């Protein structure tokens, strides 16, 4: 008698204090994404552009006032879930949203100063060259409204960006 083995892997990627809001379920070769947007909204706070918040630092300060921090996107599934939420729930008046990434001379870190391991920037030429004297080059990670893709911007001129805060309470 022949038996086919079916393996199931379930991974939580969005959560609130007491319940999971998203599951990635893999059954064989088929992947299903289940997102409860009402609960995802309690993990992420998406704030549209306002002229009162015109920098990454100001956006981070606003998130921290709420007991949150700028979003730290740690893997492809979280990135995809957040982009889905942006596409269905947001109508920003600005050009996009600040996320928690910050680069200094080409080294990307999250707002909490941890290394940015997952990155979803489009391929670009690297402008910083080690060993070449220059001033400190700082860029900030964003998700652009037009196509919900990652990008980065310089601090000047002031961008028309909202920001995304994330509740860091563990599951």
DRENPA-631498 format. One record per residue: residue number from 1; residue in one letter; x, y, z negated of N, C-alpha, C in turn. Coordinates in steps of 0.05 Angstrom, whole numbers. Each point is the difference from the previous one (the first is absolute). Layout:
N
<site num="NUM" residuo="A" n_east="X" n_north="Y" n_up="Z" ca_east="X" ca_north="Y" ca_up="Z" c_east="X" c_north="Y" c_up="Z"/>
...
END
This chain:
171
<site num="1" residuo="X" n_east="17" n_north="-24" n_up="0" ca_east="-17" ca_north="24" ca_up="0" c_east="18" c_north="25" c_up="0"/>
<site num="2" residuo="X" n_east="-7" n_north="19" n_up="17" ca_east="16" ca_north="25" ca_up="3" c_east="-14" c_north="22" c_up="-15"/>
<site num="3" residuo="X" n_east="16" n_north="15" n_up="-17" ca_east="-10" ca_north="23" ca_up="-15" c_east="15" c_north="25" c_up="9"/>
<site num="4" residuo="X" n_east="-14" n_north="21" n_up="5" ca_east="12" ca_north="25" ca_up="6" c_east="2" c_north="17" c_up="-25"/>
<site num="5" residuo="X" n_east="23" n_north="11" n_up="-5" ca_east="4" ca_north="16" ca_up="-25" c_east="-6" c_north="29" c_up="7"/>
<site num="6" residuo="X" n_east="-17" n_north="12" n_up="-16" ca_east="-7" ca_north="28" ca_up="2" c_east="12" c_north="15" c_up="-23"/>
<site num="7" residuo="X" n_east="16" n_north="20" n_up="6" ca_east="12" ca_north="15" ca_up="-22" c_east="-13" c_north="28" c_up="0"/>
<site num="8" residuo="X" n_east="-4" n_north="10" n_up="-23" ca_east="-12" ca_north="27" ca_up="-4" c_east="18" c_north="16" c_up="-18"/>
<site num="9" residuo="X" n_east="6" n_north="24" n_up="9" ca_east="16" ca_north="19" ca_up="-16" c_east="-16" c_north="25" c_up="-4"/>
<site num="10" residuo="X" n_east="-4" n_north="8" n_up="-24" ca_east="-15" ca_north="24" ca_up="-7" c_east="18" c_north="19" c_up="-14"/>
<site num="11" residuo="X" n_east="1" n_north="25" n_up="10" ca_east="17" ca_north="20" ca_up="-12" c_east="-16" c_north="25" c_up="-4"/>
<site num="12" residuo="X" n_east="0" n_north="11" n_up="-25" ca_east="-13" ca_north="25" ca_up="-6" c_east="19" c_north="23" c_up="8"/>
<site num="13" residuo="X" n_east="-11" n_north="20" n_up="13" ca_east="17" ca_north="23" ca_up="7" c_east="-11" c_north="27" c_up="-8"/>
<site num="14" residuo="X" n_east="-25" n_north="1" n_up="-9" ca_east="-11" ca_north="25" ca_up="-10" c_east="-16" c_north="-8" c_up="-25"/>
<site num="15" residuo="X" n_east="4" n_north="14" n_up="-21" ca_east="-15" ca_north="-7" ca_up="-24" c_east="-7" c_north="24" c_up="-17"/>
<site num="16" residuo="X" n_east="-19" n_north="-4" n_up="-18" ca_east="-6" ca_north="20" ca_up="-20" c_east="6" c_north="-13" c_up="-26"/>
<site num="17" residuo="X" n_east="-9" n_north="13" n_up="-22" ca_east="7" ca_north="-10" ca_up="-26" c_east="-9" c_north="-29" c_up="-5"/>
<site num="18" residuo="X" n_east="-22" n_north="-8" n_up="10" ca_east="-10" ca_north="-27" ca_up="-7" c_east="-8" c_north="-18" c_up="23"/>
<site num="19" residuo="X" n_east="0" n_north="11" n_up="25" ca_east="-8" ca_north="-17" ca_up="22" c_east="15" c_north="5" c_up="25"/>
<site num="20" residuo="X" n_east="4" n_north="-21" n_up="16" ca_east="13" ca_north="3" ca_up="25" c_east="-19" c_north="12" c_up="20"/>
<site num="21" residuo="X" n_east="11" n_north="16" n_up="18" ca_east="-17" ca_north="13" ca_up="20" c_east="8" c_north="-8" c_up="28"/>
<site num="22" residuo="X" n_east="21" n_north="-14" n_up="4" ca_east="7" ca_north="-9" ca_up="26" c_east="15" c_north="-27" c_up="-1"/>
<site num="23" residuo="X" n_east="-6" n_north="-17" n_up="18" ca_east="13" ca_north="-26" ca_up="1" c_east="10" c_north="-5" c_up="28"/>
<site num="24" residuo="X" n_east="24" n_north="-12" n_up="2" ca_east="9" ca_north="-10" ca_up="26" c_east="-2" c_north="-30" c_up="-2"/>
<site num="25" residuo="X" n_east="-17" n_north="-12" n_up="16" ca_east="-5" ca_north="-28" ca_up="-1" c_east="10" c_north="-12" c_up="26"/>
<site num="26" residuo="X" n_east="19" n_north="-19" n_up="-2" ca_east="10" ca_north="-13" ca_up="24" c_east="-9" c_north="-28" c_up="1"/>
<site num="27" residuo="X" n_east="-15" n_north="-7" n_up="21" ca_east="-10" ca_north="-27" ca_up="4" c_east="12" c_north="-10" c_up="26"/>
<site num="28" residuo="X" n_east="21" n_north="-16" n_up="-2" ca_east="13" ca_north="-9" ca_up="25" c_east="13" c_north="24" c_up="13"/>
<site num="29" residuo="X" n_east="-8" n_north="6" n_up="25" ca_east="12" ca_north="22" ca_up="14" c_east="-18" c_north="25" c_up="0"/>
<site num="30" residuo="X" n_east="-22" n_north="-1" n_up="-13" ca_east="-19" ca_north="23" ca_up="1" c_east="3" c_north="16" c_up="-26"/>
<site num="31" residuo="X" n_east="2" n_north="26" n_up="2" ca_east="2" ca_north="17" ca_up="-23" c_east="-25" c_north="18" c_up="-1"/>
<site num="32" residuo="X" n_east="-12" n_north="1" n_up="-24" ca_east="-23" ca_north="17" ca_up="-4" c_east="8" c_north="21" c_up="-21"/>
<site num="33" residuo="X" n_east="-8" n_north="24" n_up="4" ca_east="5" ca_north="22" ca_up="-19" c_east="-27" c_north="8" c_up="-11"/>
<site num="34" residuo="X" n_east="-3" n_north="-2" n_up="-26" ca_east="-25" ca_north="8" ca_up="-14" c_east="6" c_north="25" c_up="-16"/>
<site num="35" residuo="X" n_east="-13" n_north="22" n_up="6" ca_east="6" ca_north="25" ca_up="-14" c_east="-26" c_north="11" c_up="-11"/>
<site num="36" residuo="X" n_east="-1" n_north="4" n_up="-25" ca_east="-22" ca_north="13" ca_up="-14" c_east="8" c_north="30" c_up="-2"/>
<site num="37" residuo="X" n_east="-10" n_north="16" n_up="19" ca_east="9" ca_north="28" ca_up="1" c_east="-9" c_north="16" c_up="-24"/>
<site num="38" residuo="X" n_east="-22" n_north="-7" n_up="-13" ca_east="-8" ca_north="15" ca_up="-24" c_east="21" c_north="-3" c_up="-22"/>
<site num="39" residuo="X" n_east="10" n_north="-24" n_up="-3" ca_east="21" ca_north="-5" ca_up="-21" c_east="27" c_north="11" c_up="9"/>
<site num="40" residuo="X" n_east="6" n_north="-2" n_up="26" ca_east="25" ca_north="11" ca_up="10" c_east="1" c_north="30" c_up="-5"/>
<site num="41" residuo="X" n_east="-23" n_north="13" n_up="2" ca_east="0" ca_north="29" ca_up="-6" c_east="7" c_north="6" c_up="-29"/>
<site num="42" residuo="X" n_east="-4" n_north="-19" n_up="-18" ca_east="7" ca_north="4" ca_up="-28" c_east="30" c_north="-3" c_up="-4"/>
<site num="43" residuo="X" n_east="14" n_north="-15" n_up="18" ca_east="29" ca_north="-3" ca_up="-2" c_east="14" c_north="23" c_up="14"/>
<site num="44" residuo="X" n_east="-11" n_north="9" n_up="22" ca_east="12" ca_north="22" ca_up="16" c_east="-18" c_north="25" c_up="-2"/>
<site num="45" residuo="X" n_east="13" n_north="22" n_up="-2" ca_east="-15" ca_north="25" ca_up="1" c_east="11" c_north="15" c_up="24"/>
<site num="46" residuo="X" n_east="-16" n_north="4" n_up="20" ca_east="8" ca_north="13" ca_up="25" c_east="-10" c_north="29" c_up="-1"/>
<site num="47" residuo="X" n_east="19" n_north="18" n_up="0" ca_east="-7" ca_north="29" ca_up="-3" c_east="6" c_north="14" c_up="27"/>
<site num="48" residuo="X" n_east="-20" n_north="13" n_up="11" ca_east="3" ca_north="14" ca_up="25" c_east="18" c_north="25" c_up="-3"/>
<site num="49" residuo="X" n_east="9" n_north="10" n_up="22" ca_east="17" ca_north="24" ca_up="1" c_east="-14" c_north="23" c_up="-14"/>
<site num="50" residuo="X" n_east="16" n_north="14" n_up="-16" ca_east="-8" ca_north="25" ca_up="-12" c_east="25" c_north="19" c_up="0"/>
<site num="51" residuo="X" n_east="-4" n_north="25" n_up="7" ca_east="23" ca_north="18" ca_up="0" c_east="13" c_north="4" c_up="-28"/>
<site num="52" residuo="X" n_east="-14" n_north="-8" n_up="-21" ca_east="11" ca_north="2" ca_up="-27" c_east="22" c_north="-21" c_up="-5"/>
<site num="53" residuo="X" n_east="0" n_north="-22" n_up="15" ca_east="21" ca_north="-20" ca_up="-2" c_east="14" c_north="-2" c_up="26"/>
<site num="54" residuo="X" n_east="24" n_north="12" n_up="2" ca_east="14" ca_north="2" ca_up="25" c_east="27" c_north="-14" c_up="1"/>
<site num="55" residuo="X" n_east="6" n_north="-16" n_up="-20" ca_east="25" ca_north="-15" ca_up="1" c_east="-3" c_north="-28" c_up="-13"/>
<site num="56" residuo="X" n_east="19" n_north="-17" n_up="6" ca_east="0" ca_north="-27" ca_up="-12" c_east="2" c_north="2" c_up="-30"/>
<site num="57" residuo="X" n_east="16" n_north="18" n_up="-10" ca_east="3" ca_north="3" ca_up="-29" c_east="-26" c_north="9" c_up="-13"/>
<site num="58" residuo="X" n_east="-14" n_north="18" n_up="12" ca_east="-26" ca_north="9" ca_up="-11" c_east="-20" c_north="-23" c_up="1"/>
<site num="59" residuo="X" n_east="0" n_north="-15" n_up="22" ca_east="-19" ca_north="-23" ca_up="2" c_east="6" c_north="-20" c_up="-22"/>
<site num="60" residuo="X" n_east="26" n_north="-6" n_up="-5" ca_east="7" ca_north="-19" ca_up="-21" c_east="-9" c_north="11" c_up="-27"/>
<site num="61" residuo="X" n_east="4" n_north="26" n_up="-5" ca_east="-8" ca_north="12" ca_up="-26" c_east="-30" c_north="-3" c_up="-4"/>
<site num="62" residuo="X" n_east="-16" n_north="3" n_up="22" ca_east="-29" ca_north="-3" ca_up="-2" c_east="-7" c_north="-29" c_up="-7"/>
<site num="63" residuo="X" n_east="13" n_north="-19" n_up="13" ca_east="-6" ca_north="-28" ca_up="-7" c_east="7" c_north="-6" c_up="-29"/>
<site num="64" residuo="X" n_east="23" n_north="10" n_up="-9" ca_east="8" ca_north="-5" ca_up="-28" c_east="-19" c_north="12" c_up="-20"/>
<site num="65" residuo="X" n_east="-12" n_north="23" n_up="7" ca_east="-20" ca_north="12" ca_up="-18" c_east="-24" c_north="-18" c_up="-3"/>
<site num="66" residuo="X" n_east="-5" n_north="-17" n_up="20" ca_east="-22" ca_north="-19" ca_up="-1" c_east="8" c_north="-27" c_up="-12"/>
<site num="67" residuo="X" n_east="24" n_north="-2" n_up="-10" ca_east="10" ca_north="-25" ca_up="-11" c_east="8" c_north="-20" c_up="22"/>
<site num="68" residuo="X" n_east="5" n_north="10" n_up="23" ca_east="7" ca_north="-17" ca_up="23" c_east="27" c_north="9" c_up="11"/>
<site num="69" residuo="X" n_east="7" n_north="-11" n_up="23" ca_east="24" ca_north="10" ca_up="15" c_east="-6" c_north="-3" c_up="29"/>
<site num="70" residuo="X" n_east="17" n_north="13" n_up="17" ca_east="-3" ca_north="-3" ca_up="29" c_east="2" c_north="-30" c_up="6"/>
<site num="71" residuo="X" n_east="-16" n_north="-9" n_up="20" ca_east="-2" ca_north="-28" ca_up="6" c_east="27" c_north="-12" c_up="8"/>
<site num="72" residuo="X" n_east="5" n_north="-24" n_up="-10" ca_east="24" ca_north="-16" ca_up="7" c_east="-10" c_north="-24" c_up="15"/>
<site num="73" residuo="X" n_east="4" n_north="-1" n_up="26" ca_east="-10" ca_north="-22" ca_up="17" c_east="22" c_north="-21" c_up="1"/>
<site num="74" residuo="X" n_east="-6" n_north="-23" n_up="-12" ca_east="21" ca_north="-20" ca_up="-4" c_east="1" c_north="-23" c_up="20"/>
<site num="75" residuo="X" n_east="-21" n_north="-2" n_up="17" ca_east="1" ca_north="-22" ca_up="20" c_east="-20" c_north="6" c_up="22"/>
<site num="76" residuo="X" n_east="2" n_north="-17" n_up="21" ca_east="-17" ca_north="4" ca_up="24" c_east="-30" c_north="-1" c_up="-7"/>
<site num="77" residuo="X" n_east="-7" n_north="-19" n_up="-17" ca_east="-29" ca_north="-3" ca_up="-7" c_east="-11" c_north="25" c_up="-13"/>
<site num="78" residuo="X" n_east="15" n_north="11" n_up="-19" ca_east="-8" ca_north="25" ca_up="-14" c_east="-2" c_north="23" c_up="20"/>
<site num="79" residuo="X" n_east="20" n_north="2" n_up="18" ca_east="0" ca_north="20" ca_up="20" c_east="-25" c_north="-2" c_up="18"/>
<site num="80" residuo="X" n_east="-6" n_north="-24" n_up="9" ca_east="-23" ca_north="-4" ca_up="17" c_east="-26" c_north="6" c_up="-14"/>
<site num="81" residuo="X" n_east="-2" n_north="-8" n_up="-26" ca_east="-24" ca_north="6" ca_up="-15" c_east="-4" c_north="30" c_up="-4"/>
<site num="82" residuo="X" n_east="21" n_north="14" n_up="-6" ca_east="-1" ca_north="29" ca_up="-4" c_east="-7" c_north="14" c_up="26"/>
<site num="83" residuo="X" n_east="12" n_north="-8" n_up="22" ca_east="-7" ca_north="12" ca_up="26" c_east="-29" c_north="-5" c_up="8"/>
<site num="84" residuo="X" n_east="-10" n_north="-24" n_up="-7" ca_east="-28" ca_north="-6" ca_up="5" c_east="-18" c_north="19" c_up="-16"/>
<site num="85" residuo="X" n_east="7" n_north="5" n_up="-25" ca_east="-15" ca_north="18" ca_up="-17" c_east="1" c_north="29" c_up="12"/>
<site num="86" residuo="X" n_east="23" n_north="8" n_up="9" ca_east="3" ca_north="27" ca_up="12" c_east="-17" c_north="2" c_up="25"/>
<site num="87" residuo="X" n_east="0" n_north="-20" n_up="16" ca_east="-15" ca_north="0" ca_up="25" c_east="-30" c_north="1" c_up="-4"/>
<site num="88" residuo="X" n_east="-9" n_north="-13" n_up="-21" ca_east="-29" ca_north="-1" ca_up="-4" c_east="-12" c_north="20" c_up="-19"/>
<site num="89" residuo="X" n_east="17" n_north="10" n_up="-18" ca_east="-11" ca_north="16" ca_up="-22" c_east="9" c_north="30" c_up="1"/>
<site num="90" residuo="X" n_east="19" n_north="7" n_up="18" ca_east="11" ca_north="27" ca_up="-2" c_east="-4" c_north="16" c_up="25"/>
<site num="91" residuo="X" n_east="-4" n_north="26" n_up="-5" ca_east="-2" ca_north="19" ca_up="22" c_east="16" c_north="25" c_up="-8"/>
<site num="92" residuo="X" n_east="26" n_north="-4" n_up="-3" ca_east="17" ca_north="21" ca_up="-10" c_east="0" c_north="24" c_up="19"/>
<site num="93" residuo="X" n_east="2" n_north="24" n_up="-12" ca_east="2" ca_north="25" ca_up="16" c_east="29" c_north="6" c_up="6"/>
<site num="94" residuo="X" n_east="19" n_north="-15" n_up="-11" ca_east="28" ca_north="5" ca_up="5" c_east="11" c_north="-19" c_up="21"/>
<site num="95" residuo="X" n_east="26" n_north="-3" n_up="0" ca_east="14" ca_north="-16" ca_up="19" c_east="5" c_north="-29" c_up="-10"/>
<site num="96" residuo="X" n_east="-5" n_north="-5" n_up="-25" ca_east="5" ca_north="-26" ca_up="-11" c_east="3" c_north="1" c_up="-30"/>
<site num="97" residuo="X" n_east="15" n_north="-19" n_up="-12" ca_east="1" ca_north="-2" ca_up="-29" c_east="29" c_north="-7" c_up="-8"/>
<site num="98" residuo="X" n_east="9" n_north="14" n_up="-22" ca_east="26" ca_north="-8" ca_up="-12" c_east="-4" c_north="-27" c_up="-13"/>
<site num="99" residuo="X" n_east="21" n_north="-17" n_up="2" ca_east="2" ca_north="-25" ca_up="-15" c_east="25" c_north="3" c_up="-18"/>
<site num="100" residuo="X" n_east="6" n_north="-19" n_up="-16" ca_east="21" ca_north="2" ca_up="-20" c_east="29" c_north="-1" c_up="10"/>
<site num="101" residuo="X" n_east="5" n_north="-3" n_up="25" ca_east="28" ca_north="-2" ca_up="10" c_east="14" c_north="26" c_up="3"/>
<site num="102" residuo="X" n_east="26" n_north="0" n_up="-7" ca_east="17" ca_north="23" ca_up="2" c_east="27" c_north="-9" c_up="9"/>
<site num="103" residuo="X" n_east="11" n_north="14" n_up="20" ca_east="27" ca_north="-8" ca_up="10" c_east="19" c_north="23" c_up="-5"/>
<site num="104" residuo="X" n_east="24" n_north="-8" n_up="-10" ca_east="21" ca_north="20" ca_up="-3" c_east="24" c_north="-11" c_up="16"/>
<site num="105" residuo="X" n_east="8" n_north="14" n_up="20" ca_east="22" ca_north="-8" ca_up="18" c_east="-4" c_north="-29" c_up="11"/>
<site num="106" residuo="X" n_east="-24" n_north="-6" n_up="7" ca_east="-6" ca_north="-26" ca_up="13" c_east="-6" c_north="-23" c_up="-19"/>
<site num="107" residuo="X" n_east="1" n_north="4" n_up="-26" ca_east="-5" ca_north="-21" ca_up="-19" c_east="-28" c_north="4" c_up="-11"/>
<site num="108" residuo="X" n_east="-18" n_north="-19" n_up="7" ca_east="-28" ca_north="3" ca_up="-9" c_east="-5" c_north="-13" c_up="-27"/>
<site num="109" residuo="X" n_east="-14" n_north="14" n_up="-17" ca_east="-8" ca_north="-10" ca_up="-26" c_east="-29" c_north="8" c_up="-5"/>
<site num="110" residuo="X" n_east="-13" n_north="-14" n_up="-18" ca_east="-27" ca_north="7" ca_up="-8" c_east="1" c_north="22" c_up="-22"/>
<site num="111" residuo="X" n_east="-22" n_north="12" n_up="-5" ca_east="-2" ca_north="22" ca_up="-20" c_east="11" c_north="-9" c_up="-27"/>
<site num="112" residuo="X" n_east="-3" n_north="-26" n_up="-7" ca_east="10" ca_north="-10" ca_up="-26" c_east="30" c_north="-6" c_up="1"/>
<site num="113" residuo="X" n_east="13" n_north="7" n_up="22" ca_east="29" ca_north="-3" ca_up="5" c_east="8" c_north="-29" c_up="6"/>
<site num="114" residuo="X" n_east="-20" n_north="-18" n_up="5" ca_east="7" ca_north="-27" ca_up="8" c_east="6" c_north="0" c_up="31"/>
<site num="115" residuo="X" n_east="16" n_north="-19" n_up="8" ca_east="7" ca_north="-2" ca_up="28" c_east="-24" c_north="-6" c_up="17"/>
<site num="116" residuo="X" n_east="-3" n_north="12" n_up="23" ca_east="-22" ca_north="-5" ca_up="19" c_east="8" c_north="-24" c_up="17"/>
<site num="117" residuo="X" n_east="-10" n_north="-24" n_up="-9" ca_east="7" ca_north="-24" ca_up="15" c_east="-18" c_north="-3" c_up="24"/>
<site num="118" residuo="X" n_east="-26" n_north="2" n_up="-4" ca_east="-19" ca_north="-1" ca_up="23" c_east="-1" c_north="28" c_up="12"/>
<site num="119" residuo="X" n_east="4" n_north="1" n_up="26" ca_east="-3" ca_north="25" ca_up="15" c_east="-15" c_north="-5" c_up="26"/>
<site num="120" residuo="X" n_east="-16" n_north="18" n_up="8" ca_east="-15" ca_north="-4" ca_up="25" c_east="2" c_north="25" c_up="18"/>
<site num="121" residuo="X" n_east="24" n_north="12" n_up="0" ca_east="5" ca_north="23" ca_up="17" c_east="4" c_north="-9" c_up="29"/>
<site num="122" residuo="X" n_east="-7" n_north="16" n_up="19" ca_east="6" ca_north="-7" ca_up="28" c_east="30" c_north="2" c_up="4"/>
<site num="123" residuo="X" n_east="11" n_north="-15" n_up="19" ca_east="29" ca_north="1" ca_up="5" c_east="8" c_north="28" c_up="10"/>
<site num="124" residuo="X" n_east="21" n_north="11" n_up="-12" ca_east="10" ca_north="26" ca_up="8" c_east="31" c_north="-1" c_up="-2"/>
<site num="125" residuo="X" n_east="12" n_north="19" n_up="13" ca_east="29" ca_north="3" ca_up="-3" c_east="7" c_north="11" c_up="-27"/>
<site num="126" residuo="X" n_east="21" n_north="-10" n_up="-12" ca_east="8" ca_north="9" ca_up="-26" c_east="17" c_north="26" c_up="4"/>
<site num="127" residuo="X" n_east="-8" n_north="21" n_up="-14" ca_east="13" ca_north="26" ca_up="4" c_east="22" c_north="5" c_up="-21"/>
<site num="128" residuo="X" n_east="-1" n_north="-15" n_up="-22" ca_east="21" ca_north="4" ca_up="-21" c_east="23" c_north="-18" c_up="6"/>
<site num="129" residuo="X" n_east="24" n_north="11" n_up="0" ca_east="24" ca_north="-16" ca_up="5" c_east="18" c_north="1" c_up="-25"/>
<site num="130" residuo="X" n_east="4" n_north="-23" n_up="-13" ca_east="18" ca_north="0" ca_up="-24" c_east="28" c_north="10" c_up="7"/>
<site num="131" residuo="X" n_east="12" n_north="15" n_up="-18" ca_east="26" ca_north="11" ca_up="4" c_east="1" c_north="26" c_up="14"/>
<site num="132" residuo="X" n_east="-22" n_north="9" n_up="11" ca_east="-1" ca_north="26" ca_up="14" c_east="-10" c_north="21" c_up="-20"/>
<site num="133" residuo="X" n_east="16" n_north="20" n_up="-6" ca_east="-10" ca_north="20" ca_up="-20" c_east="-25" c_north="14" c_up="10"/>
<site num="134" residuo="X" n_east="-19" n_north="1" n_up="-18" ca_east="-25" ca_north="14" ca_up="6" c_east="-14" c_north="6" c_up="-26"/>
<site num="135" residuo="X" n_east="-21" n_north="15" n_up="3" ca_east="-17" ca_north="5" ca_up="-24" c_east="-17" c_north="-24" c_up="-5"/>
<site num="136" residuo="X" n_east="-13" n_north="-1" n_up="-23" ca_east="-17" ca_north="-23" ca_up="-7" c_east="-25" c_north="2" c_up="18"/>
<site num="137" residuo="X" n_east="-6" n_north="-22" n_up="13" ca_east="-24" ca_north="-2" ca_up="18" c_east="-22" c_north="-15" c_up="-15"/>
<site num="138" residuo="X" n_east="-23" n_north="13" n_up="-4" ca_east="-22" ca_north="-13" ca_up="-15" c_east="-24" c_north="-2" c_up="19"/>
<site num="139" residuo="X" n_east="-13" n_north="-23" n_up="0" ca_east="-24" ca_north="-4" ca_up="15" c_east="-20" c_north="-14" c_up="-18"/>
<site num="140" residuo="X" n_east="-26" n_north="3" n_up="6" ca_east="-21" ca_north="-12" ca_up="-16" c_east="-17" c_north="-18" c_up="18"/>
<site num="141" residuo="X" n_east="-8" n_north="-23" n_up="-11" ca_east="-16" ca_north="-20" ca_up="15" c_east="-29" c_north="9" c_up="0"/>
<site num="142" residuo="X" n_east="-13" n_north="-4" n_up="23" ca_east="-28" ca_north="8" ca_up="3" c_east="-14" c_north="-22" c_up="17"/>
<site num="143" residuo="X" n_east="-26" n_north="0" n_up="-1" ca_east="-17" ca_north="-15" ca_up="19" c_east="-14" c_north="21" c_up="16"/>
<site num="144" residuo="X" n_east="4" n_north="1" n_up="27" ca_east="-13" ca_north="20" ca_up="17" c_east="-29" c_north="-7" c_up="5"/>
<site num="145" residuo="X" n_east="-16" n_north="20" n_up="0" ca_east="-29" ca_north="-3" ca_up="4" c_east="-7" c_north="-11" c_up="28"/>
<site num="146" residuo="X" n_east="14" n_north="11" n_up="20" ca_east="-7" ca_north="-6" ca_up="28" c_east="0" c_north="-30" c_up="6"/>
<site num="147" residuo="X" n_east="20" n_north="-15" n_up="-10" ca_east="1" ca_north="-29" ca_up="6" c_east="4" c_north="-17" c_up="-25"/>
<site num="148" residuo="X" n_east="-1" n_north="11" n_up="-24" ca_east="4" ca_north="-14" ca_up="-25" c_east="27" c_north="-15" c_up="-1"/>
<site num="149" residuo="X" n_east="20" n_north="12" n_up="13" ca_east="27" ca_north="-12" ca_up="1" c_east="18" c_north="15" c_up="-19"/>
<site num="150" residuo="X" n_east="20" n_north="-14" n_up="-11" ca_east="20" ca_north="12" ca_up="-17" c_east="17" c_north="19" c_up="16"/>
<site num="151" residuo="X" n_east="10" n_north="20" n_up="-13" ca_east="19" ca_north="19" ca_up="12" c_east="14" c_north="14" c_up="-23"/>
<site num="152" residuo="X" n_east="16" n_north="19" n_up="7" ca_east="13" ca_north="17" ca_up="-20" c_east="2" c_north="28" c_up="9"/>
<site num="153" residuo="X" n_east="0" n_north="18" n_up="-20" ca_east="1" ca_north="28" ca_up="6" c_east="21" c_north="14" c_up="-18"/>
<site num="154" residuo="X" n_east="10" n_north="22" n_up="10" ca_east="18" ca_north="17" ca_up="-16" c_east="-17" c_north="18" c_up="-18"/>
<site num="155" residuo="X" n_east="12" n_north="11" n_up="-21" ca_east="-15" ca_north="17" ca_up="-18" c_east="-9" c_north="26" c_up="12"/>
<site num="156" residuo="X" n_east="13" n_north="10" n_up="21" ca_east="-7" ca_north="26" ca_up="12" c_east="-5" c_north="-4" c_up="29"/>
<site num="157" residuo="X" n_east="-19" n_north="13" n_up="13" ca_east="-20" ca_north="17" ca_up="-12" c_east="-20" c_north="-16" c_up="-17"/>
<site num="158" residuo="X" n_east="-14" n_north="12" n_up="-18" ca_east="-19" ca_north="-15" ca_up="-16" c_east="-20" c_north="-15" c_up="17"/>
<site num="159" residuo="X" n_east="-2" n_north="-27" n_up="-4" ca_east="-18" ca_north="-16" ca_up="16" c_east="-29" c_north="3" c_up="-10"/>
<site num="160" residuo="X" n_east="-18" n_north="-8" n_up="17" ca_east="-29" ca_north="0" ca_up="-7" c_east="-7" c_north="-29" c_up="-8"/>
<site num="161" residuo="X" n_east="10" n_north="-9" n_up="-23" ca_east="-4" ca_north="-27" ca_up="-8" c_east="-17" c_north="-2" c_up="-25"/>
<site num="162" residuo="X" n_east="-17" n_north="-20" n_up="-1" ca_east="-13" ca_north="-8" ca_up="-25" c_east="20" c_north="-19" c_up="-14"/>
<site num="163" residuo="X" n_east="-10" n_north="-17" n_up="-18" ca_east="17" ca_north="-19" ca_up="-13" c_east="-16" c_north="-23" c_up="-10"/>
<site num="164" residuo="X" n_east="14" n_north="-23" n_up="-5" ca_east="-13" ca_north="-24" ca_up="-10" c_east="13" c_north="-7" c_up="-26"/>
<site num="165" residuo="X" n_east="-17" n_north="-1" n_up="-21" ca_east="9" ca_north="-8" ca_up="-27" c_east="-7" c_north="-30" c_up="-4"/>
<site num="166" residuo="X" n_east="15" n_north="-13" n_up="-17" ca_east="-5" ca_north="-28" ca_up="-6" c_east="0" c_north="-4" c_up="-30"/>
<site num="167" residuo="X" n_east="-20" n_north="-15" n_up="-9" ca_east="-1" ca_north="-8" ca_up="-28" c_east="19" c_north="-23" c_up="-3"/>
<site num="168" residuo="X" n_east="19" n_north="2" n_up="-18" ca_east="21" ca_north="-21" ca_up="-3" c_east="-7" c_north="-20" c_up="-21"/>
<site num="169" residuo="X" n_east="-24" n_north="-2" n_up="-9" ca_east="-8" ca_north="-20" ca_up="-20" c_east="3" c_north="-28" c_up="12"/>
<site num="170" residuo="X" n_east="14" n_north="-17" n_up="-14" ca_east="6" ca_north="-27" ca_up="10" c_east="-25" c_north="-18" c_up="-1"/>
<site num="171" residuo="X" n_east="-2" n_north="-19" n_up="18" ca_east="-22" ca_north="-19" ca_up="0" c_east="4" c_north="-20" c_up="-23"/>
END
